Amino acid sequence: MNQLYKNWPAICGIKDNVMRMAVALIDLETEEGQQFAGALPNYFSETEVDGPIPLSALLRWELGWMANNEGTIAEQFRFNEVVGEFRIPFSIYRTVEGRYDFPLLPNDIDYDSLAFAKVIDWRGKKLFVAEYYPESGFMEVVLCPAERIFIDLPEYQPQEAAKA
């Protein structure tokens, strides 16, 4: 079986949302996955290709993980584990003093600007808010480079992009 990787930029170019998610989530370690890659080789590569990775695929992967583990959604929804699984670099900050071992969120990031899947500008960089759920008691914020996430779900599109 050939070692294949996903060609993320090509996958992000797929216009059909369902097909994009199917290609993004195909298991290349199965015979079916290898056959699929053989039929559509432009979406796969023999060398690793960095993202961006479709947000829809990341969320679907997370839901699959949650279905196989116990606990409430609030206890399970750990998007930092998803971005880590897809080798997307991320930083974790805490929002309050207390029990967490990671650094306090820099004071030049406005709490009101934070929301899951929002892209914020910080110190000249665009960051994707991969985790922030204050209503569920999580006191952490996970940020990753926005260029590594392809926001392909209309409900998470930036307002100016949604109007276009």
Backbone as a printed PyTorch tensor [residue, N CA C, xyz], in Angstrom:
tensor([[[  0.8490,  -1.1730,   0.0000],
         [  0.0000,   0.0000,   0.0000],
         [  0.8960,   1.2380,   0.0000]],

        [[  0.6450,   2.1430,  -0.9300],
         [  1.4250,   3.3730,  -1.0270],
         [  1.1050,   4.3190,   0.1280]],

        [[  2.1540,   4.9930,   0.6290],
         [  1.9390,   6.0310,   1.6320],
         [  1.4900,   7.2890,   0.8950]],

        [[  0.2600,   7.6890,   1.1060],
         [ -0.2860,   8.8700,   0.4540],
         [ -0.7060,   9.8940,   1.4940]],

        [[ -0.7100,  11.1390,   1.0860],
         [ -1.1340,  12.2550,   1.9310],
         [ -2.1760,  13.0590,   1.1720]],

        [[ -2.9120,  13.8430,   1.8940],
         [ -3.9300,  14.6840,   1.2670],
         [ -3.2910,  15.9660,   0.7410]],

        [[ -3.7180,  16.3540,  -0.4420],
         [ -3.2800,  17.5970,  -1.0570],
         [ -4.3020,  18.6610,  -0.6430]],

        [[ -4.0750,  19.2760,   0.5110],
         [ -5.0700,  20.1660,   1.1070],
         [ -5.4550,  21.3410,   0.2240]],

        [[ -4.5360,  22.0280,  -0.4330],
         [ -4.9720,  23.1290,  -1.3010],
         [ -5.9120,  22.6560,  -2.4140]],

        [[ -5.6400,  21.4910,  -3.0100],
         [ -6.5220,  20.9550,  -4.0500],
         [ -7.8820,  20.5860,  -3.4630]],

        [[ -7.8790,  19.9870,  -2.2860],
         [ -9.1410,  19.6080,  -1.6410],
         [ -9.9680,  20.8520,  -1.3310]],

        [[ -9.3320,  21.9180,  -0.8650],
         [-10.0570,  23.1570,  -0.5680],
         [-10.6540,  23.7820,  -1.8190]],

        [[-10.1240,  23.4280,  -2.9890],
         [-10.6520,  23.9550,  -4.2440],
         [-11.9130,  23.2450,  -4.7240]],

        [[-12.3070,  22.1700,  -4.0720],
         [-13.5250,  21.4450,  -4.4600],
         [-14.7330,  22.2980,  -4.0800]],

        [[-15.5550,  22.6150,  -5.0410],
         [-16.7130,  23.4950,  -4.8050],
         [-17.8600,  22.7910,  -4.0780]],

        [[-18.0540,  21.5210,  -4.3280],
         [-19.1430,  20.7620,  -3.7060],
         [-18.7640,  20.4510,  -2.2560]],

        [[-19.5260,  20.9900,  -1.2920],
         [-19.2010,  20.8240,   0.1300],
         [-19.1380,  19.3680,   0.5670]],

        [[-20.0730,  18.5590,   0.1130],
         [-20.1230,  17.1580,   0.5270],
         [-18.9270,  16.3930,  -0.0430]],

        [[-18.6010,  16.6580,  -1.2960],
         [-17.4510,  15.9810,  -1.8910],
         [-16.1610,  16.4300,  -1.2010]],

        [[-16.0470,  17.7420,  -0.9040],
         [-14.8490,  18.2430,  -0.2290],
         [-14.6680,  17.5350,   1.1050]],

        [[-15.7510,  17.3880,   1.8560],
         [-15.6590,  16.7230,   3.1550],
         [-15.3130,  15.2460,   2.9850]],

        [[-15.9020,  14.5920,   1.9930],
         [-15.6170,  13.1740,   1.7640],
         [-14.1480,  12.9660,   1.4190]],

        [[-13.6170,  13.7880,   0.5340],
         [-12.2130,  13.6480,   0.1440],
         [-11.3130,  13.9620,   1.3400]],

        [[-11.6590,  14.9840,   2.1020],
         [-10.8500,  15.3820,   3.2560],
         [-10.8120,  14.3000,   4.3320]],

        [[-11.8800,  13.5370,   4.4480],
         [-11.9750,  12.5560,   5.5300],
         [-11.6680,  11.1250,   5.1010]],

        [[-11.3730,  10.9090,   3.8360],
         [-11.1080,   9.5420,   3.3640],
         [ -9.9100,   8.9510,   4.1160]],

        [[-10.0170,   7.7180,   4.5090],
         [ -8.9380,   7.0330,   5.2220],
         [ -8.0180,   6.3790,   4.1910]],

        [[ -6.8490,   6.9560,   4.0260],
         [ -5.9140,   6.4670,   3.0170],
         [ -5.1900,   5.1960,   3.4330]],

        [[ -5.4560,   4.7090,   4.6110],
         [ -4.8330,   3.4610,   5.0670],
         [ -5.7250,   2.2490,   4.7860]],

        [[ -6.8450,   2.4720,   4.1160],
         [ -7.7250,   1.3660,   3.7500],
         [ -7.6170,   1.0950,   2.2550]],

        [[ -8.0380,  -0.0860,   1.8550],
         [ -8.0370,  -0.4220,   0.4350],
         [ -8.9590,   0.5180,  -0.3440]],

        [[-10.1270,   0.8220,   0.2370],
         [-11.0660,   1.7320,  -0.4160],
         [-10.4580,   3.1250,  -0.5720]],

        [[ -9.7460,   3.5750,   0.4590],
         [ -9.0960,   4.8830,   0.3920],
         [ -8.0460,   4.9370,  -0.7070]],

        [[ -7.2720,   3.8580,  -0.8430],
         [ -6.2550,   3.7810,  -1.8920],
         [ -6.9080,   3.7760,  -3.2850]],

        [[ -8.0320,   3.0600,  -3.4260],
         [ -8.7450,   3.0360,  -4.6990],
         [ -9.2950,   4.4200,  -5.0350]],

        [[ -9.8390,   5.0820,  -4.0250],
         [-10.3720,   6.4330,  -4.2170],
         [ -9.2540,   7.3670,  -4.6780]],

        [[ -8.0980,   7.2880,  -4.0110],
         [ -6.9570,   8.1350,  -4.3750],
         [ -6.4820,   7.8350,  -5.7930]],

        [[ -6.5460,   6.5680,  -6.1910],
         [ -6.1630,   6.2070,  -7.5470],
         [ -7.1140,   6.7860,  -8.5840]],

        [[ -8.3840,   6.8950,  -8.2190],
         [ -9.3800,   7.4370,  -9.1420],
         [ -9.3110,   8.9590,  -9.2350]],

        [[ -8.8890,   9.6190,  -8.1610],
         [ -8.8160,  11.0860,  -8.1230],
         [ -7.4390,  11.5210,  -7.6090]],

        [[ -6.3890,  11.2300,  -8.3680],
         [ -5.0320,  11.4340,  -7.8600],
         [ -4.6460,  12.8830,  -7.5850]],

        [[ -5.3020,  13.8490,  -8.2060],
         [ -4.9060,  15.2420,  -7.9880],
         [ -5.2050,  15.7360,  -6.5730]],

        [[ -5.9920,  14.9850,  -5.8000],
         [ -6.3070,  15.3790,  -4.4200],
         [ -5.3830,  14.7110,  -3.4000]],

        [[ -4.3960,  13.9850,  -3.8910],
         [ -3.4980,  13.2500,  -3.0080],
         [ -2.0630,  13.4250,  -3.4820]],

        [[ -1.1280,  13.1240,  -2.5930],
         [  0.2790,  13.3470,  -2.8940],
         [  1.1230,  12.2900,  -2.1970]],

        [[  2.2980,  12.0400,  -2.7360],
         [  3.2210,  11.1140,  -2.0830],
         [  4.0720,  11.8230,  -1.0370]],

        [[  3.9580,  13.1480,  -0.9740],
         [  4.6430,  13.9370,   0.0610],
         [  3.5980,  14.7320,   0.8270]],

        [[  3.9100,  15.0560,   2.0640],
         [  2.9610,  15.8040,   2.8850],
         [  2.7870,  17.2210,   2.3420]],

        [[  1.5460,  17.6720,   2.3370],
         [  1.2030,  19.0090,   1.8660],
         [  0.4510,  19.7030,   2.9980]],

        [[  0.9750,  20.8480,   3.4390],
         [  0.2930,  21.5910,   4.4990],
         [ -1.0100,  22.1720,   3.9820]],

        [[ -1.8660,  22.5630,   4.9230],
         [ -3.1930,  23.1070,   4.6530],
         [ -3.1750,  24.2840,   3.7140]],

        [[ -4.2750,  24.9770,   3.6270],
         [ -5.3300,  25.0000,   4.6300],
         [ -6.1860,  23.7310,   4.6010]],

        [[ -6.8090,  23.4830,   5.7310],
         [ -7.6770,  22.3230,   5.8810],
         [ -9.1040,  22.8300,   6.0580]],

        [[-10.0730,  22.2470,   5.3530],
         [-11.4580,  22.7190,   5.4490],
         [-12.0060,  22.6100,   6.8750]],

        [[-12.6200,  23.6800,   7.3430],
         [-13.2400,  23.6840,   8.6650],
         [-14.2960,  22.5910,   8.7660]],

        [[-15.0470,  22.3510,   7.6980],
         [-16.0900,  21.3180,   7.7300],
         [-15.4760,  19.9510,   8.0450]],

        [[-14.3150,  19.6610,   7.4860],
         [-13.6650,  18.3740,   7.7410],
         [-13.1610,  18.2950,   9.1770]],

        [[-12.6230,  19.4030,   9.6900],
         [-12.1520,  19.4160,  11.0740],
         [-13.3050,  19.1850,  12.0430]],

        [[-14.4280,  19.8520,  11.7990],
         [-15.5910,  19.6780,  12.6790],
         [-16.1510,  18.2650,  12.5810]],

        [[-16.1900,  17.7080,  11.3840],
         [-16.7080,  16.3500,  11.2090],
         [-15.8040,  15.3410,  11.9030]],

        [[-14.4950,  15.5540,  11.8250],
         [-13.5550,  14.6820,  12.5250],
         [-13.8060,  14.7590,  14.0310]],

        [[-14.0130,  15.9560,  14.5340],
         [-14.2770,  16.1510,  15.9640],
         [-15.5650,  15.4410,  16.3800]],

        [[-16.6130,  15.5500,  15.5830],
         [-17.8770,  14.8790,  15.9170],
         [-17.7110,  13.3600,  15.9210]],

        [[-16.9300,  12.8370,  15.0010],
         [-16.6530,  11.4000,  14.9880],
         [-15.9110,  10.9680,  16.2340]],

        [[-14.9480,  11.7660,  16.6500],
         [-14.2000,  11.4670,  17.8730],
         [-15.1390,  11.4850,  19.0770]],

        [[-16.0110,  12.4810,  19.1430],
         [-16.9410,  12.5980,  20.2650],
         [-17.9060,  11.4160,  20.3150]],

        [[-18.3190,  10.9150,  19.1650],
         [-19.2530,   9.7920,  19.1230],
         [-18.6470,   8.5270,  19.7120]],

        [[-17.3190,   8.4350,  19.6930],
         [-16.6460,   7.2470,  20.1960],
         [-16.1240,   7.4080,  21.6160]],

        [[-16.4510,   8.5100,  22.2660],
         [-15.9710,   8.7700,  23.6210],
         [-17.1400,   9.2130,  24.4990]],

        [[-16.9930,   9.0240,  25.7880],
         [-18.0780,   9.3590,  26.7020],
         [-17.9060,  10.7520,  27.2730]],

        [[-19.0100,  11.2680,  27.8220],
         [-18.9920,  12.5810,  28.4530],
         [-19.9320,  13.5200,  27.7240]],

        [[-20.1340,  14.6670,  28.3220],
         [-21.0120,  15.6580,  27.7040],
         [-20.2740,  16.3320,  26.5570]],

        [[-21.0300,  17.0000,  25.7050],
         [-20.4120,  17.7270,  24.6020],
         [-19.4390,  18.7630,  25.1460]],

        [[-19.8210,  19.4560,  26.2060],
         [-18.9340,  20.4680,  26.7880],
         [-17.6290,  19.8470,  27.2730]],

        [[-17.6980,  18.6280,  27.7990],
         [-16.4820,  17.9610,  28.2700],
         [-15.6320,  17.4480,  27.1160]],

        [[-16.2890,  17.0820,  26.0170],
         [-15.5830,  16.4480,  24.9140],
         [-15.0640,  17.4100,  23.8660]],

        [[-15.7600,  18.5040,  23.6440],
         [-15.4130,  19.3620,  22.5170],
         [-14.1000,  20.0670,  22.7900]],

        [[-13.0380,  19.5060,  22.2740],
         [-11.6840,  20.0050,  22.4940],
         [-11.0450,  20.2170,  21.1260]],

        [[-11.3500,  21.3220,  20.5010],
         [-10.8940,  21.5500,  19.1390],
         [ -9.3770,  21.6320,  19.0470]],

        [[ -8.7090,  21.9700,  20.1590],
         [ -7.2430,  21.9890,  20.1190],
         [ -6.6910,  20.5990,  19.7990]],

        [[ -7.3910,  19.5510,  20.1940],
         [ -6.9530,  18.2070,  19.8500],
         [ -7.1200,  17.9430,  18.3520]],

        [[ -8.1500,  18.5250,  17.7680],
         [ -8.3820,  18.3650,  16.3360],
         [ -7.2760,  19.0510,  15.5460]],

        [[ -6.9860,  20.3130,  15.8610],
         [ -5.9500,  21.0070,  15.0980],
         [ -4.5960,  20.3250,  15.3020]],

        [[ -4.3710,  19.7820,  16.4840],
         [ -3.1440,  19.0240,  16.7200],
         [ -3.0880,  17.7630,  15.8730]],

        [[ -4.1970,  17.0750,  15.7490],
         [ -4.2740,  15.8560,  14.9330],
         [ -3.9300,  16.1570,  13.4730]],

        [[ -4.3190,  17.3290,  12.9960],
         [ -4.0620,  17.7250,  11.6130],
         [ -2.7660,  18.5290,  11.4770]],

        [[ -1.9410,  18.5070,  12.5120],
         [ -0.6390,  19.1660,  12.5210],
         [ -0.7140,  20.6610,  12.2420]],

        [[ -1.7500,  21.3050,  12.7560],
         [ -1.8700,  22.7540,  12.6510],
         [ -1.2950,  23.3280,  13.9350]],

        [[ -0.3020,  24.2100,  13.8380],
         [  0.2620,  24.7750,  15.0750],
         [ -0.7810,  25.6100,  15.8090]],

        [[ -0.7320,  25.5820,  17.1230],
         [ -1.6900,  26.3620,  17.9030],
         [ -1.0700,  26.7870,  19.2160]],

        [[ -1.6820,  27.8030,  19.8100],
         [ -1.3000,  28.2810,  21.1400],
         [ -2.5310,  28.2670,  22.0220]],

        [[ -2.3450,  27.8770,  23.2700],
         [ -3.4440,  27.8640,  24.2380],
         [ -3.1620,  28.9300,  25.2910]],

        [[ -4.1980,  29.6980,  25.5820],
         [ -4.1250,  30.7110,  26.6300],
         [ -5.2770,  30.4970,  27.5940]],

        [[ -5.1130,  30.9260,  28.8140],
         [ -6.2210,  30.9140,  29.7640],
         [ -6.7770,  32.3220,  29.8460]],

        [[ -8.0380,  32.4170,  30.2270],
         [ -8.6910,  33.7290,  30.2890],
         [ -8.7700,  34.2740,  31.7070]],

        [[ -8.4640,  33.4380,  32.6790],
         [ -8.5240,  33.8670,  34.0810],
         [ -7.3350,  33.2860,  34.8340]],

        [[ -7.0340,  33.9070,  35.9630],
         [ -6.0380,  33.3200,  36.8550],
         [ -6.6190,  32.0160,  37.3780]],

        [[ -5.7790,  31.0430,  37.6340],
         [ -6.3290,  29.8330,  38.2130],
         [ -5.6050,  28.5800,  37.8340]],

        [[ -6.3960,  27.5520,  37.5790],
         [ -5.8970,  26.1830,  37.5560],
         [ -5.1320,  25.7660,  36.3040]],

        [[ -5.1250,  26.5620,  35.2690],
         [ -4.4750,  26.1390,  34.0300],
         [ -2.9890,  26.4410,  34.0530]],

        [[ -2.2110,  25.6080,  33.3670],
         [ -0.7590,  25.7680,  33.3290],
         [ -0.2810,  26.6120,  32.1520]],

        [[ -1.1790,  27.0530,  31.2720],
         [ -0.7200,  27.8260,  30.1210],
         [ -0.8550,  29.3190,  30.3920]],

        [[ -0.2110,  30.1430,  29.5470],
         [ -0.1520,  31.5820,  29.8230],
         [ -1.5110,  32.2720,  29.7410]],

        [[ -1.5830,  33.3830,  30.4180],
         [ -2.7760,  34.2280,  30.3900],
         [ -2.8990,  34.8780,  29.0080]],

        [[ -4.1140,  34.9830,  28.5070],
         [ -4.3630,  35.6100,  27.2040],
         [ -3.7650,  37.0160,  27.2110]],

        [[ -2.9850,  37.3630,  26.1870],
         [ -2.4030,  38.7100,  26.1540],
         [ -3.4880,  39.7860,  26.2990]],

        [[ -3.1660,  40.8320,  27.0380],
         [ -4.1780,  41.8550,  27.3250],
         [ -4.5330,  42.7000,  26.1100]],

        [[ -3.7910,  42.5820,  24.9940],
         [ -4.1600,  43.3250,  23.7940],
         [ -5.0760,  42.5180,  22.8660]],

        [[ -5.5790,  41.3920,  23.3500],
         [ -6.6400,  40.6620,  22.6430],
         [ -7.9320,  40.9350,  23.3920]],

        [[ -8.8810,  41.5080,  22.6810],
         [-10.1590,  41.8850,  23.2680],
         [-11.0610,  40.6520,  23.4100]],

        [[-11.5010,  40.3770,  24.6350],
         [-12.3930,  39.2270,  24.8560],
         [-13.6370,  39.3120,  23.9850]],

        [[-14.1370,  40.5250,  23.7730],
         [-15.3530,  40.6800,  22.9770],
         [-15.1350,  40.3260,  21.5070]],

        [[-13.8860,  40.2600,  21.0680],
         [-13.6100,  39.9080,  19.6730],
         [-13.5320,  38.4020,  19.4790]],

        [[-13.5770,  37.6480,  20.5670],
         [-13.3950,  36.2010,  20.4900],
         [-14.7160,  35.4690,  20.2890]],

        [[-14.7020,  34.5030,  19.4110],
         [-15.8180,  33.5830,  19.1910],
         [-15.2550,  32.4210,  18.3900]],

        [[-15.7890,  31.2310,  18.6290],
         [-15.3060,  30.0660,  17.8910],
         [-15.3780,  30.3250,  16.3920]],

        [[-14.3280,  29.9670,  15.6700],
         [-14.2080,  30.0320,  14.2120],
         [-14.1040,  31.4590,  13.6780]],

        [[-13.9010,  32.4170,  14.5470],
         [-13.7170,  33.7960,  14.1020],
         [-12.2370,  34.0240,  13.8170]],

        [[-11.9600,  34.8470,  12.8320],
         [-10.5930,  35.2410,  12.5260],
         [-10.3690,  36.6260,  13.1270]],

        [[ -9.3290,  36.7250,  13.9310],
         [ -9.0100,  38.0020,  14.5640],
         [ -7.6470,  38.4860,  14.0730]],

        [[ -7.4380,  39.7900,  14.1350],
         [ -6.1390,  40.3840,  13.8380],
         [ -5.4490,  40.6280,  15.1630]],

        [[ -4.2070,  40.1630,  15.2600],
         [ -3.4460,  40.3780,  16.4890],
         [ -1.9810,  40.5670,  16.1460]],

        [[ -1.4840,  41.7270,  16.4770],
         [ -0.0690,  42.0530,  16.2470],
         [  0.3650,  41.7720,  14.8100]],

        [[ -0.4960,  42.1490,  13.8720],
         [ -0.1710,  41.9800,  12.4550],
         [ -0.3930,  40.5900,  11.9070]],

        [[ -0.9720,  39.6980,  12.7070],
         [ -1.2290,  38.3320,  12.2640],
         [ -2.7280,  38.0590,  12.2870]],

        [[ -3.1560,  37.2100,  11.3700],
         [ -4.5450,  36.7420,  11.3630],
         [ -4.5670,  35.3960,  12.0760]],

        [[ -5.3990,  35.3130,  13.1150],
         [ -5.4930,  34.0920,  13.9080],
         [ -6.9210,  33.5670,  13.8940]],

        [[ -7.0280,  32.2720,  13.8000],
         [ -8.3160,  31.5830,  13.8340],
         [ -8.5770,  31.1720,  15.2810]],

        [[ -9.7510,  31.5100,  15.7960],
         [-10.1160,  31.1300,  17.1620],
         [-10.6460,  29.6990,  17.0970]],

        [[ -9.7890,  28.7560,  17.4610],
         [-10.1210,  27.3370,  17.3540],
         [-10.8930,  26.8260,  18.5590]],

        [[-10.8250,  27.5460,  19.6450],
         [-11.5850,  27.1370,  20.8260],
         [-11.7820,  28.3370,  21.7330]],

        [[-13.0240,  28.5880,  22.0980],
         [-13.3750,  29.6080,  23.0890],
         [-14.8670,  29.4730,  23.3470]],

        [[-15.2100,  28.9410,  24.4910],
         [-16.6020,  28.6900,  24.8420],
         [-16.8690,  29.1620,  26.2660]],

        [[-16.9020,  30.4640,  26.4950],
         [-17.0700,  30.9400,  27.8760],
         [-18.3900,  30.5030,  28.5060]],

        [[-19.4230,  30.3000,  27.6950],
         [-20.7260,  29.8990,  28.2330],
         [-20.7150,  28.4950,  28.8160]],

        [[-19.7400,  27.6820,  28.4430],
         [-19.6920,  26.3160,  28.9640],
         [-18.6860,  26.1600,  30.0930]],

        [[-18.1130,  27.2630,  30.5290],
         [-17.1900,  27.2080,  31.6450],
         [-15.7370,  27.0090,  31.2520]],

        [[-15.4550,  26.8190,  29.9370],
         [-14.0610,  26.7000,  29.5140],
         [-13.3980,  28.0570,  29.6450]],

        [[-12.2740,  28.0770,  30.2520],
         [-11.5620,  29.3260,  30.4410],
         [-10.2720,  29.3280,  29.6350]],

        [[-10.3270,  28.7230,  28.4620],
         [ -9.1600,  28.7000,  27.6130],
         [ -9.5110,  29.1940,  26.2170]],

        [[ -8.5010,  29.7040,  25.5610],
         [ -8.6200,  30.1770,  24.1880],
         [ -7.5260,  29.4730,  23.3960]],

        [[ -7.9060,  28.8810,  22.2700],
         [ -6.9400,  28.2310,  21.3910],
         [ -6.9160,  29.0230,  20.0900]],

        [[ -5.7170,  29.4680,  19.7140],
         [ -5.5350,  30.2650,  18.4980],
         [ -4.5630,  29.5430,  17.5700]],

        [[ -4.8340,  29.6110,  16.2740],
         [ -3.9170,  29.0350,  15.2960],
         [ -3.8560,  29.9540,  14.0780]],

        [[ -2.8390,  29.7910,  13.2490],
         [ -2.7180,  30.6430,  12.0690],
         [ -3.9390,  30.4930,  11.1540]],

        [[ -4.5750,  31.6020,  10.8340],
         [ -5.7980,  31.5660,  10.0220],
         [ -5.5580,  30.9750,   8.6410]],

        [[ -4.3510,  31.1210,   8.1210],
         [ -4.0970,  30.6120,   6.7710],
         [ -4.0900,  29.0840,   6.7210]],

        [[ -4.0920,  28.4300,   7.8620],
         [ -4.0990,  26.9640,   7.8950],
         [ -5.5150,  26.3750,   7.9300]],

        [[ -6.5380,  27.2430,   8.0360],
         [ -7.9360,  26.7920,   8.0890],
         [ -8.6910,  27.4150,   6.9190]],

        [[ -9.3700,  26.5860,   6.1440],
         [-10.2210,  27.0640,   5.0500],
         [-11.6550,  27.0880,   5.5770]],

        [[-12.2010,  28.2770,   5.7710],
         [-13.5470,  28.4080,   6.3370],
         [-14.5460,  28.2130,   5.1950]],

        [[-15.0540,  26.9980,   5.1090],
         [-15.9350,  26.6160,   4.0080],
         [-17.3930,  26.4890,   4.4250]],

        [[-17.7170,  26.8430,   5.6440],
         [-19.0940,  26.7690,   6.1210],
         [-19.6620,  28.1840,   6.1950]],

        [[-20.7820,  28.4390,   5.5300],
         [-21.3200,  29.8070,   5.4610],
         [-21.5560,  30.4540,   6.8320]],

        [[-21.9660,  29.6690,   7.8100],
         [-22.2670,  30.2420,   9.1210],
         [-21.0240,  30.7700,   9.8400]],

        [[-19.8420,  30.3860,   9.3710],
         [-18.5970,  30.8570,   9.9820],
         [-17.8250,  31.8170,   9.0880]],

        [[-18.3610,  32.1200,   7.9100],
         [-17.6850,  33.0510,   7.0100],
         [-17.6420,  34.4390,   7.6340]],

        [[-16.5350,  35.1530,   7.4680],
         [-16.5060,  36.5510,   7.9220],
         [-17.6330,  37.3320,   7.2440]],

        [[-18.1750,  38.3040,   7.9300],
         [-19.3380,  39.0390,   7.4340],
         [-19.1230,  39.5870,   6.0250]],

        [[-17.9640,  40.1950,   5.7580],
         [-17.7300,  40.7730,   4.4310],
         [-17.6940,  39.6910,   3.3420]],

        [[-17.1810,  38.4970,   3.6820],
         [-17.1360,  37.4010,   2.7090],
         [-18.5350,  36.8320,   2.4870]],

        [[-19.3450,  36.7970,   3.5280],
         [-20.6920,  36.2280,   3.4170],
         [-21.5780,  37.0860,   2.5290]],

        [[-21.3250,  38.3970,   2.4820],
         [-22.1310,  39.2950,   1.6700],
         [-21.7530,  39.2440,   0.1990]],

        [[-20.5300,  38.7920,  -0.0950],
         [-20.0220,  38.7970,  -1.4750],
         [-20.7340,  37.8020,  -2.3510]]])
